[in-house]
Amino acid sequence: MICYLVLDLIDQQQGDPNDDIDVVHDSGLSLEELQEINCFYLKGQVNYSICAICLDGFVDAELCRSFPACNHMFHAQCIDPWLAKKPTCPTCRTPFRPRFSFLK
């Protein structure tokens, strides 16, 4: 019985393992920050085969964004809603905002 109570207490302190864990709890990007991310139309050969969000391929003349810190590329229509909720790259979790941006 004591073991059960101890394990239950540990489980409560650790939280739900299915929760989305973020080291820094931060809101998504503002419209101004989103506009800072490079947005472009694809031309010719593409080094990336698919968008990691929708898993569709990239085609010529498609509007895309390239994440500045890691250069991962996504369809603009896929990455914009993501960044409105989470300020990180969905592929590698690189933060858009520097960790110590409050020191500026």
ChimeraX attribute file (.defattr): number of C-alpha atoms within 10 A of each C-alpha:
attribute: neighborCount
match mode: 1-to-1
recipient: residues
	/A:1	6
	/A:2	7
	/A:3	8
	/A:4	9
	/A:5	10
	/A:6	11
	/A:7	12
	/A:8	12
	/A:9	11
	/A:10	11
	/A:11	12
	/A:12	10
	/A:13	9
	/A:14	9
	/A:15	10
	/A:16	10
	/A:17	8
	/A:18	6
	/A:19	7
	/A:20	6
	/A:21	10
	/A:22	9
	/A:23	5
	/A:24	8
	/A:25	9
	/A:26	12
	/A:27	11
	/A:28	18
	/A:29	20
	/A:30	12
	/A:31	11
	/A:32	8
	/A:33	14
	/A:34	18
	/A:35	11
	/A:36	10
	/A:37	15
	/A:38	14
	/A:39	17
	/A:40	14
	/A:41	13
	/A:42	16
	/A:43	10
	/A:44	8
	/A:45	9
	/A:46	12
	/A:47	8
	/A:48	12
	/A:49	12
	/A:50	16
	/A:51	19
	/A:52	17
	/A:53	13
	/A:54	12
	/A:55	10
	/A:56	12
	/A:57	13
	/A:58	20
	/A:59	16
	/A:60	11
	/A:61	11
	/A:62	12
	/A:63	15
	/A:64	21
	/A:65	22
	/A:66	18
	/A:67	21
	/A:68	15
	/A:69	14
	/A:70	14
	/A:71	11
	/A:72	16
	/A:73	23
	/A:74	28
	/A:75	25
	/A:76	19
	/A:77	12
	/A:78	15
	/A:79	22
	/A:80	20
	/A:81	12
	/A:82	17
	/A:83	20
	/A:84	16
	/A:85	13
	/A:86	19
	/A:87	21
	/A:88	20
	/A:89	22
	/A:90	17
	/A:91	13
	/A:92	9
	/A:93	12
	/A:94	15
	/A:95	17
	/A:96	20
	/A:97	14
	/A:98	10
	/A:99	9
	/A:100	7
	/A:101	7
	/A:102	7
	/A:103	6
	/A:104	4
